[in-house]
């Protein structure tokens, strides 16, 4: 028979062990947590499915329908309760999922011919802002949606043409978008929602046709610099968010592979990620077929890592930057592949076959 004292002691230990176990599995809404494992979400545009992988073993742990055509971009809400998938399709679609169960909650179809390719979410998770990548040279708008009600709010935020990417500063005071066909960046300032457009050319002009082709944006951890990957210019333009001007550029060497570049024009860079100490930038070169790693302080190329599967696109780091994940979409009808890169030694560690047209990639800590 257990004594009252031993019963209490046993109960306390059981409660403590239960607390530790439950806390270790808590989902975080950011990639700057303390856990050392996570999941990779890979979006397959052709099959319209989402594959989920254990980032340590690369074992597939889940797969399900995206509920929208051509899923291209995935973004977690800051509180980690939901995530949202955006289609690369006109009219655009947004799908909302429960982050714990991966269950579909709701979908919405955007108005008209809006062609979204990325989503940025406010710090409290209430609003989502989407760019419009309509392939023309007419300036467009950034579109605001209420993510709680999944309803349209506003599209008065005018920006440049063919905006492919946008991102919030961590304090939520600025939303930075880049527009490929007008060689500029748009900044929306909060509160007040005021909009300013800044040419990427240091002479404060907008070349026609575009020279740089700004395609992706990533903001450093100090909210001071925006790194703009330029598809046509073969470089990353460094935009100072306080001085409001380009202050530097990093040349990204790209040798287009004719077999992977049917147009012969889009050479890269494409998208980027930044190390957690802001010392390195990781740049995918969709048509150069590699991941280029450069020093943010000197612009020196630290590594140029080639891939056997073509068309590297999405790139994400894990919680401490020790791993970098790259999604390679491959050519039409061929399975894509996700590569794991050592973020310190800058070498390939592993890879796994994924679905068709696997452009979108997201890492989340679990």
LUMNU-121484 format. One line per 8 residues: number of its first residue (from 1); their letters; for each residue z, y, x of C-alpha. Coordinates in nm, 3 decimals, m for minus. Each point is the difference from the previous one (the first is absolute). Layout:
LUMNU-121484
NUM = A = Z/Y/X; ...
END
This chain:
LUMNU-121484
1 = XXXXXXXX = 0.000/0.000/0.000; m0.099/0.341/0.142; 0.277/0.258/0.034; m0.025/0.345/m0.153; m0.013/0.153/0.347; m0.280/m0.231/0.114; m0.185/0.060/m0.326; 0.007/0.375/0.054
9 = XXXXXXXX = m0.103/m0.042/0.364; m0.287/m0.231/m0.096; m0.116/0.235/m0.275; m0.003/0.298/0.238; m0.207/m0.190/0.256; m0.243/m0.116/m0.269; m0.041/0.357/m0.126; m0.059/0.135/0.352
17 = XXXXXXXX = m0.258/m0.268/0.082; m0.175/0.062/m0.330; m0.009/0.372/0.067; m0.151/m0.050/0.346; m0.261/m0.242/m0.135; m0.103/0.226/m0.287; m0.007/0.313/0.217; m0.221/m0.168/0.260
25 = XXXXXXXX = m0.269/m0.052/m0.263; 0.013/0.350/m0.142; m0.341/0.164/m0.026; m0.040/0.338/0.163; m0.247/0.269/m0.103; m0.082/0.098/0.356; m0.112/m0.166/0.320; 0.283/0.156/0.204
33 = XXXXXXXX = 0.274/m0.244/m0.107; 0.210/m0.240/0.205; m0.142/m0.341/m0.092; m0.232/m0.181/0.240; m0.232/m0.169/m0.245; m0.236/0.105/m0.273; m0.307/m0.079/m0.201; m0.365/0.090/0.040
41 = XXXXXXXX = m0.196/0.092/m0.310; m0.375/m0.047/0.041; m0.240/0.137/m0.262; m0.326/m0.188/m0.050; m0.258/0.217/m0.169; m0.258/m0.265/m0.083; 0.232/m0.260/m0.153; 0.228/0.272/m0.143
49 = XXXXXXXX = 0.309/m0.180/0.123; 0.309/0.088/0.200; 0.127/m0.243/0.264; 0.356/0.022/0.132; 0.093/m0.141/0.342; 0.322/m0.050/0.192; m0.048/0.231/0.297; 0.173/m0.239/0.243
57 = XXXXXXXX = m0.173/m0.326/m0.086; m0.314/0.141/m0.164; 0.051/m0.257/m0.275; m0.134/0.112/m0.337; 0.296/0.028/m0.238; m0.173/0.137/m0.310; m0.336/0.094/m0.149; m0.089/0.162/m0.330
65 = XXXXXXXX = m0.263/0.207/m0.174; m0.017/0.372/0.070; m0.081/0.076/m0.369; m0.247/0.271/0.104; m0.347/m0.007/0.159; m0.035/0.026/0.379; 0.366/0.042/0.101; m0.004/0.215/0.313
73 = XXXXXXXX = 0.335/0.172/0.060; 0.364/m0.100/m0.055; 0.296/0.236/0.011; 0.370/m0.072/m0.058; 0.220/0.240/m0.196; 0.267/0.151/0.227; 0.279/m0.180/m0.188; m0.173/m0.336/0.049
81 = XXXXXXXX = 0.008/m0.094/m0.370; m0.375/0.018/m0.058; m0.325/0.005/0.187; m0.337/0.131/m0.107; m0.352/m0.123/0.072; m0.303/0.230/m0.010; m0.359/m0.112/m0.051; m0.299/0.103/0.208
89 = XXXXXXXX = m0.204/0.046/m0.313; m0.123/0.270/m0.235; 0.161/0.065/m0.238; 0.315/m0.069/0.197; 0.287/m0.225/m0.103; 0.370/m0.024/0.083; 0.203/m0.319/m0.044; 0.382/0.007/0.001
97 = XXXXXXXX = 0.194/m0.308/0.114; 0.367/m0.100/0.008; 0.089/m0.016/0.371; 0.244/m0.289/m0.041; m0.201/m0.236/m0.221; m0.356/0.125/0.071; m0.046/0.009/m0.377; m0.258/0.242/m0.139
105 = XXXXXXXX = 0.164/0.281/m0.199; m0.287/0.226/m0.103; m0.347/0.125/0.089; m0.181/0.325/m0.060; m0.364/0.105/0.022; m0.068/0.343/0.145; m0.222/0.256/m0.166; m0.372/0.038/0.064
113 = XXXXXXXX = m0.151/m0.095/0.333; 0.312/0.043/0.212; m0.032/m0.234/0.300; 0.349/m0.042/0.154; 0.063/m0.174/0.331; 0.365/0.080/0.075; 0.326/0.102/m0.167; 0.296/0.209/0.114
121 = XXXXXXXX = 0.330/m0.013/m0.192; 0.266/0.271/m0.024; 0.341/m0.067/0.156; 0.165/m0.071/m0.336; m0.287/m0.223/m0.108; m0.089/0.195/m0.313; m0.348/0.125/0.087; m0.296/m0.150/0.177
129 = XXXXXXXX = m0.285/0.202/0.151; m0.344/m0.153/0.044; m0.298/0.120/0.198; m0.361/m0.015/m0.121; m0.248/m0.163/0.238; m0.308/0.074/m0.212; m0.292/m0.031/0.242; m0.149/0.348/m0.015
137 = XXXXXXXX = 0.041/0.340/0.161; 0.156/0.175/m0.298; 0.369/0.093/0.043; 0.230/m0.202/m0.224; 0.365/m0.016/m0.102; 0.324/m0.182/0.066; 0.120/m0.165/m0.321; 0.364/m0.017/m0.109
145 = XXXXXXXX = 0.141/m0.283/m0.215; 0.342/m0.069/m0.148; 0.083/m0.347/0.132; 0.285/m0.057/m0.245; m0.223/0.041/m0.304; m0.327/m0.082/0.181; m0.165/0.310/m0.142; m0.221/0.276/0.140
153 = XXXXXXXX = 0.172/0.332/0.079; m0.231/0.239/0.186; m0.304/0.033/0.224; 0.016/0.368/0.092; 0.051/m0.077/0.370; m0.344/0.082/0.137; m0.098/m0.143/0.338; m0.307/m0.090/0.205
161 = XXXXXXXX = m0.270/m0.259/m0.065; 0.040/m0.378/0.036; 0.377/m0.003/0.055; 0.089/m0.349/0.119; 0.368/0.018/0.097; 0.316/0.201/m0.066; 0.365/m0.019/0.101; 0.332/0.177/m0.067
169 = XXXXXXXX = 0.231/0.128/0.268; 0.328/m0.192/m0.011; 0.185/0.298/m0.150; m0.256/0.028/m0.279; m0.077/0.365/0.075; m0.368/m0.053/0.089; m0.281/m0.225/m0.115; m0.282/m0.029/0.256
177 = XXXXXXXX = m0.348/m0.122/m0.098; m0.318/m0.023/0.207; m0.358/0.033/m0.126; m0.280/m0.176/0.185; m0.298/0.200/m0.127; 0.138/0.351/0.052; 0.182/m0.049/0.333; 0.332/0.135/m0.124
185 = XXXXXXXX = 0.358/m0.080/m0.092; 0.176/0.110/m0.318; 0.373/0.069/m0.010; 0.190/0.025/m0.328; 0.336/0.175/0.043; 0.306/m0.083/m0.212; 0.167/0.136/m0.201; m0.262/0.219/m0.160
193 = XXXXXXXX = m0.302/m0.226/0.052; m0.189/0.263/0.200; m0.315/m0.126/0.173; m0.153/0.096/0.336; m0.315/m0.140/0.162; m0.042/0.003/0.379; m0.324/m0.081/0.191; 0.040/m0.252/0.280
201 = XXXXXXXX = m0.232/0.199/0.225; 0.194/0.226/0.236; m0.246/0.282/m0.078; 0.122/m0.012/m0.360; m0.336/m0.106/m0.143; m0.114/m0.290/m0.215; m0.307/m0.154/0.171; m0.279/m0.112/m0.230
209 = XXXXXXXX = m0.068/m0.288/0.033; 0.353/m0.101/0.104; 0.065/m0.058/0.368; 0.344/m0.162/m0.006; 0.010/m0.194/m0.329; 0.381/m0.002/m0.053; 0.081/m0.333/m0.159; 0.367/m0.094/0.046
217 = XXXXXXXX = 0.326/0.192/0.041; 0.335/m0.102/0.144; 0.297/0.235/0.047; 0.250/m0.038/0.284; 0.367/m0.072/m0.064; 0.098/0.363/0.062; m0.230/0.130/m0.275; m0.158/0.231/0.255
225 = XXXXXXXX = m0.339/m0.152/0.089; m0.271/m0.157/m0.213; m0.234/m0.238/0.183; m0.344/0.009/m0.163; m0.231/m0.291/0.087; m0.358/0.125/0.007; m0.263/m0.254/m0.094; m0.297/0.195/0.139
233 = XXXXXXXX = 0.163/0.189/0.285; 0.137/m0.301/0.191; 0.340/0.162/0.031; 0.336/0.071/m0.157; 0.055/0.368/m0.076; 0.366/0.104/0.034; 0.093/0.258/m0.264; 0.325/0.197/0.040
241 = XXXXXXXX = 0.153/0.028/m0.348; 0.207/0.306/0.097; m0.263/0.193/0.197; m0.259/m0.113/m0.260; m0.274/m0.072/0.251; m0.148/m0.269/0.222; 0.193/m0.007/0.326; m0.144/m0.305/0.176
249 = XXXXXXXX = m0.241/m0.290/m0.025; 0.005/m0.358/0.123; m0.337/m0.153/0.087; m0.033/m0.353/m0.139; m0.266/m0.207/0.181; m0.216/m0.187/m0.249; m0.305/m0.214/0.071; m0.162/m0.074/m0.337
257 = XXXXXXXX = m0.108/m0.356/m0.060; m0.341/0.014/m0.175; 0.069/m0.330/m0.175; 0.309/0.149/m0.164; m0.130/0.353/m0.058; m0.293/m0.020/m0.242; m0.027/0.378/m0.037; 0.017/0.074/0.369
265 = XXXXXXXX = 0.201/0.316/m0.067; 0.364/m0.084/m0.073; 0.142/m0.079/0.342; 0.376/0.047/m0.042; 0.290/0.074/0.044; 0.113/m0.109/m0.346; 0.374/m0.018/m0.077; 0.311/0.025/0.217
273 = XXXXXXXX = 0.370/m0.073/0.038; 0.252/0.164/0.231; 0.273/m0.167/0.204; 0.356/0.072/m0.110; 0.069/0.216/0.303; m0.327/0.192/m0.060; m0.121/m0.088/0.351; m0.300/m0.213/m0.103
281 = XXXXXXXX = m0.267/0.011/m0.266; m0.179/m0.317/m0.114; m0.354/0.065/m0.125; m0.236/m0.246/m0.168; m0.370/0.043/0.075; m0.175/m0.164/m0.294; m0.341/m0.012/0.167; 0.127/m0.020/0.357
289 = XXXXXXXX = 0.187/m0.318/m0.100; 0.323/0.069/0.186; 0.345/0.157/m0.009; 0.029/0.289/0.244; 0.348/0.100/0.115; 0.047/0.348/0.149; 0.286/0.206/0.138; 0.076/0.290/m0.233
297 = XXXXXXXX = 0.129/0.214/0.287; m0.287/m0.040/0.247; m0.286/m0.141/m0.209; m0.035/m0.285/0.250; m0.141/m0.323/m0.139; 0.266/m0.266/0.048; m0.193/m0.293/m0.146; m0.323/m0.087/m0.181
305 = XXXXXXXX = 0.060/m0.330/m0.178; m0.316/m0.174/m0.132; m0.015/m0.230/m0.302; m0.223/m0.299/m0.066; 0.004/0.077/m0.374; m0.183/0.331/m0.059; 0.083/0.319/m0.189; 0.367/0.076/0.079
313 = XXXXXXXX = 0.131/0.244/m0.258; 0.362/0.003/m0.122; 0.273/0.024/0.266; 0.380/m0.003/m0.042; 0.305/m0.038/0.223; 0.318/m0.191/m0.080; 0.352/0.146/m0.022; 0.049/0.059/0.374
321 = XXXXXXXX = m0.359/0.021/0.123; 0.019/m0.330/0.187; m0.287/m0.135/m0.208; m0.324/0.162/m0.114; m0.208/m0.160/m0.275; m0.375/0.054/m0.036; m0.217/m0.112/m0.292; m0.361/m0.083/0.087
329 = XXXXXXXX = m0.223/m0.011/m0.309; m0.288/m0.198/0.157; m0.358/0.011/m0.126; m0.092/m0.059/m0.364; 0.090/m0.347/m0.125; 0.201/m0.098/0.310; 0.382/m0.028/m0.001; 0.192/0.280/0.165
337 = XXXXXXXX = 0.280/m0.042/0.250; 0.331/0.172/0.075; 0.094/0.034/0.367; 0.350/0.041/0.138; 0.029/0.225/0.305; 0.299/0.033/0.233; 0.087/0.368/m0.042; 0.165/0.018/0.342
345 = XXXXXXXX = m0.227/m0.205/0.226; m0.314/0.078/m0.206; m0.144/m0.352/m0.015; m0.107/m0.227/m0.287; 0.267/m0.247/m0.105; m0.135/m0.179/m0.305; m0.237/0.023/m0.294; m0.060/m0.151/m0.342
353 = XXXXXXXX = m0.302/m0.038/m0.229; 0.028/0.202/m0.320; m0.221/0.068/m0.303; m0.331/0.181/m0.043; m0.038/0.368/0.089; 0.360/0.033/0.115; 0.009/0.373/0.067; 0.344/0.090/m0.134
361 = XXXXXX = 0.313/m0.103/0.189; 0.366/0.087/m0.052; 0.317/m0.112/0.179; 0.329/0.009/m0.189; 0.346/m0.094/0.113; 0.184/m0.260/m0.206
END
